[in-house]
């Protein structure tokens, strides 16, 4: 009897040790944001972003999606083992599938089908400062919001054009993305397109100002625009060469294709090192600088996005630069870069 009791005690002790070793991770995984807390956060979020829902059933469905996204953000940030944080933003009541279908590119013309004569390689002798910030230099216009139209290609191209016009002529103009959306017939409007086709259109036809041809967030008939300014040409950067991309950005902002992953869409701050990027470009942004984080020496690119200033760091993202074994750059940002002149 004593032997049996002793064995029971030993077994119980082993079980308690096992539970003690596992309890912290188990409860960390199983504990979630409470319904009351999540609903309070949802109501605050709805007010902040001015959300309107068609009926209570739709609102409840959006709340459930919001709560799942909120839990994902909380879990990711609680882990605390990365250089960036996630946060709530205007996309927090959308599923992954809804977000991709509405806010990313579904059609993108391959580089090989565009009659390009080759990539332009920046000279090795071009000056490359340690840090560049074209926003602080005053050659970048404010953050735009593309809304539910997947015309990031037009906003990325216009951002680069606005900057080179400022650098060349001394005037920072707000130029018309809507003109490109309506008039660049080789692209697919809100379904996608490429920056080089936008540059070719501006080279051939000039571009109007935002006040003359305002953004409406949907493809419409091409109006007869009043031309305001023009570029003299455009070039592409050697694919998968962050060294050449660095030399280009040292001279001016550069538009790039990129993968907008689930982590990318929920980015809040820090230096992004997303590991969930697929090998498919579905978004476009403009690189407006680069730098080195003073706290740990991490190298990064500074991206200007087109999802409004409530996303990321006031509409911008710092994303890791020169990551080993990623010649294409984080999320493929070095695979399809181009700039006007």
TAVEN-V277307 format. One record per residue. N is the residue number from 1. RES is the residue in three letters. PHI is phi as a letter, one per 30 degrees, with the letter a starting at -180 (none if undefined). PSI is psi as a letter, one per 20 degrees, with the letter a starting at -180 (none if undefined). OMEGA is omega in whole degrees, -180 to 180 (999 if undefined). Layout:
N,RES,PHI,PSI,OMEGA
N,RES,PHI,PSI,OMEGA
//
This chain:
1,UNK,none,g,179
2,UNK,d,h,180
3,UNK,d,g,179
4,UNK,d,g,179
5,UNK,d,g,-179
6,UNK,d,h,178
7,UNK,d,h,178
8,UNK,d,g,180
9,UNK,d,g,180
10,UNK,d,g,179
11,UNK,d,g,179
12,UNK,d,g,179
13,UNK,d,g,178
14,UNK,d,g,180
15,UNK,d,g,179
16,UNK,d,h,177
17,UNK,d,g,179
18,UNK,d,g,179
19,UNK,d,h,179
20,UNK,d,h,-179
21,UNK,d,h,-173
22,UNK,c,i,-168
23,UNK,d,h,-175
24,UNK,d,g,180
25,UNK,d,h,-180
26,UNK,d,g,-178
27,UNK,d,h,176
28,UNK,d,h,-179
29,UNK,d,h,-171
30,UNK,d,h,-179
31,UNK,d,p,-179
32,UNK,b,r,175
33,UNK,d,p,-178
34,UNK,d,q,-179
35,UNK,d,g,-178
36,UNK,d,g,178
37,UNK,d,g,-179
38,UNK,d,h,180
39,UNK,d,h,176
40,UNK,d,g,179
41,UNK,d,h,180
42,UNK,d,g,-180
43,UNK,d,g,177
44,UNK,d,g,-179
45,UNK,d,g,178
46,UNK,e,g,179
47,UNK,d,g,-178
48,UNK,d,g,-175
49,UNK,c,j,177
50,UNK,i,k,-177
51,UNK,d,q,176
52,UNK,b,p,-180
53,UNK,c,q,-172
54,UNK,d,h,180
55,UNK,a,r,-177
56,UNK,d,h,179
57,UNK,d,g,178
58,UNK,d,g,180
59,UNK,d,g,180
60,UNK,d,h,177
61,UNK,d,g,179
62,UNK,d,h,177
63,UNK,d,g,-179
64,UNK,d,g,177
65,UNK,d,g,178
66,UNK,e,g,-178
67,UNK,d,h,177
68,UNK,d,g,179
69,UNK,d,h,177
70,UNK,d,g,179
71,UNK,d,h,177
72,UNK,d,g,179
73,UNK,d,g,-179
74,UNK,d,g,-180
75,UNK,d,g,-179
76,UNK,d,g,-178
77,UNK,d,h,180
78,UNK,d,h,179
79,UNK,d,h,172
80,UNK,h,k,-177
81,UNK,c,k,180
82,UNK,b,r,-174
83,UNK,c,j,-179
84,UNK,b,r,178
85,UNK,c,q,172
86,UNK,c,r,179
87,UNK,a,r,174
88,UNK,d,q,175
89,UNK,a,a,-175
90,UNK,d,i,-179
91,UNK,c,j,-168
92,UNK,d,i,175
93,UNK,c,j,-180
94,UNK,c,q,171
95,UNK,d,r,177
96,UNK,e,g,-178
97,UNK,d,g,179
98,UNK,d,g,180
99,UNK,d,g,-178
100,UNK,d,h,-178
101,UNK,d,h,-173
102,UNK,c,h,-169
103,UNK,c,j,180
104,UNK,b,r,-178
105,UNK,d,p,175
106,UNK,c,i,178
107,UNK,b,p,180
108,UNK,b,p,-178
109,UNK,d,p,179
110,UNK,d,q,-180
111,UNK,e,h,-175
112,UNK,d,i,-177
113,UNK,c,j,-172
114,UNK,c,j,177
115,UNK,h,k,177
116,UNK,d,q,-178
117,UNK,d,i,180
118,UNK,k,r,-179
119,UNK,d,q,176
120,UNK,d,p,180
121,UNK,c,p,179
122,UNK,d,q,-179
123,UNK,d,p,177
124,UNK,d,i,-178
125,UNK,d,i,-179
126,UNK,d,p,-179
127,UNK,d,p,-180
128,UNK,b,n,177
129,UNK,d,r,179
130,UNK,d,h,-180
131,UNK,b,q,176
132,UNK,b,p,176
133,UNK,b,n,-177
134,UNK,d,i,175
135,UNK,d,g,179
136,UNK,d,h,179
137,UNK,d,i,176
138,UNK,i,k,-179
139,UNK,c,j,-179
140,UNK,b,p,177
141,UNK,d,r,-176
142,UNK,d,r,180
143,UNK,d,p,177
144,UNK,c,r,177
145,UNK,b,o,-177
146,UNK,d,i,-178
147,UNK,i,b,-176
148,UNK,c,j,178
149,UNK,c,p,-179
150,UNK,d,l,-178
151,UNK,c,k,178
152,UNK,e,h,179
153,UNK,e,h,-180
154,UNK,d,g,-180
155,UNK,d,h,178
156,UNK,d,g,179
157,UNK,d,g,-179
158,UNK,d,g,179
159,UNK,e,g,179
160,UNK,d,h,179
161,UNK,d,g,179
162,UNK,e,g,-178
163,UNK,d,g,-178
164,UNK,d,h,176
165,UNK,d,g,177
166,UNK,d,g,-178
167,UNK,d,h,-177
168,UNK,d,g,-173
169,UNK,c,i,176
170,UNK,i,j,-179
171,UNK,b,p,179
172,UNK,c,o,-175
173,UNK,c,q,169
174,UNK,c,o,-175
175,UNK,c,r,-168
176,UNK,c,o,170
177,UNK,d,h,-178
178,UNK,d,h,178
179,UNK,e,g,178
180,UNK,d,g,179
181,UNK,e,g,-177
182,UNK,d,h,-164
183,UNK,c,i,179
184,UNK,d,n,-172
185,UNK,d,h,178
186,UNK,d,i,176
187,UNK,c,r,-173
188,UNK,c,k,175
189,UNK,i,c,-179
190,UNK,d,i,178
191,UNK,c,i,176
192,UNK,k,r,-179
193,UNK,l,a,-179
194,UNK,b,q,-179
195,UNK,d,h,-177
196,UNK,d,h,175
197,UNK,d,h,176
198,UNK,d,g,178
199,UNK,d,g,-180
200,UNK,d,h,178
201,UNK,d,g,-179
202,UNK,d,h,177
203,UNK,d,h,-178
204,UNK,d,h,-169
205,UNK,b,i,-172
206,UNK,i,r,-178
207,UNK,b,q,-178
208,UNK,c,r,176
209,UNK,d,q,179
210,UNK,e,h,-180
211,UNK,d,h,-180
212,UNK,d,h,-175
213,UNK,b,m,-170
214,UNK,d,q,-179
215,UNK,d,p,179
216,UNK,b,i,173
217,UNK,i,k,176
218,UNK,a,q,180
219,UNK,d,p,179
220,UNK,b,a,178
221,UNK,d,q,179
222,UNK,d,o,178
223,UNK,d,r,177
224,UNK,d,n,-173
225,UNK,d,q,172
226,UNK,d,o,-175
227,UNK,d,p,-179
228,UNK,c,g,-178
229,UNK,a,r,-174
230,UNK,a,q,171
231,UNK,c,r,-180
232,UNK,c,i,178
233,UNK,l,a,177
234,UNK,a,q,-179
235,UNK,b,q,174
236,UNK,c,q,180
237,UNK,c,q,179
238,UNK,e,p,-179
239,UNK,e,q,178
240,UNK,h,k,174
241,UNK,b,n,177
242,UNK,d,h,177
243,UNK,d,g,177
244,UNK,d,h,178
245,UNK,d,h,178
246,UNK,d,g,179
247,UNK,d,h,179
248,UNK,d,g,-178
249,UNK,d,h,176
250,UNK,d,h,-180
251,UNK,c,h,-176
252,UNK,a,r,173
253,UNK,d,q,-175
254,UNK,b,p,177
255,UNK,d,q,-177
256,UNK,b,q,168
257,UNK,d,q,-176
258,UNK,a,r,175
259,UNK,c,o,176
260,UNK,c,n,-177
261,UNK,d,a,177
262,UNK,d,g,178
263,UNK,d,h,180
264,UNK,e,g,-175
265,UNK,d,h,-179
266,UNK,c,j,-179
267,UNK,e,p,178
268,UNK,c,g,180
269,UNK,a,r,-178
270,UNK,j,a,-180
271,UNK,c,o,-173
272,UNK,d,p,176
273,UNK,b,l,-175
274,UNK,e,p,180
275,UNK,c,j,-176
276,UNK,c,j,-178
277,UNK,d,p,174
278,UNK,d,r,-180
279,UNK,d,l,-179
280,UNK,b,p,177
281,UNK,d,p,-178
282,UNK,b,j,-178
283,UNK,a,r,177
284,UNK,b,q,180
285,UNK,b,r,177
286,UNK,b,p,176
287,UNK,d,p,-175
288,UNK,c,k,177
289,UNK,l,a,176
290,UNK,a,r,-178
291,UNK,a,a,179
292,UNK,b,p,-179
293,UNK,d,p,-177
294,UNK,d,h,-175
295,UNK,d,h,-178
296,UNK,b,j,178
297,UNK,i,j,180
298,UNK,d,p,178
299,UNK,d,q,-179
300,UNK,b,q,168
301,UNK,c,q,173
302,UNK,c,o,-178
303,UNK,c,p,170
304,UNK,c,o,-180
305,UNK,c,r,-178
306,UNK,b,k,180
307,UNK,c,k,179
308,UNK,i,r,-175
309,UNK,d,j,175
310,UNK,d,i,176
311,UNK,c,p,173
312,UNK,i,b,-180
313,UNK,c,m,-179
314,UNK,i,k,-179
315,UNK,j,i,-179
316,UNK,c,r,174
317,UNK,b,p,165
318,UNK,c,p,-176
319,UNK,b,q,-173
320,UNK,e,q,-178
321,UNK,c,q,177
322,UNK,h,l,177
323,UNK,d,p,-179
324,UNK,e,q,177
325,UNK,i,j,175
326,UNK,b,m,-179
327,UNK,d,h,179
328,UNK,d,i,-178
329,UNK,i,q,177
330,UNK,d,p,-178
331,UNK,h,k,174
332,UNK,i,k,-173
333,UNK,d,i,-179
334,UNK,c,j,-175
335,UNK,d,h,-177
336,UNK,b,m,-178
337,UNK,c,q,-180
338,UNK,a,r,-179
339,UNK,a,q,178
340,UNK,c,r,173
341,UNK,b,none,999
//
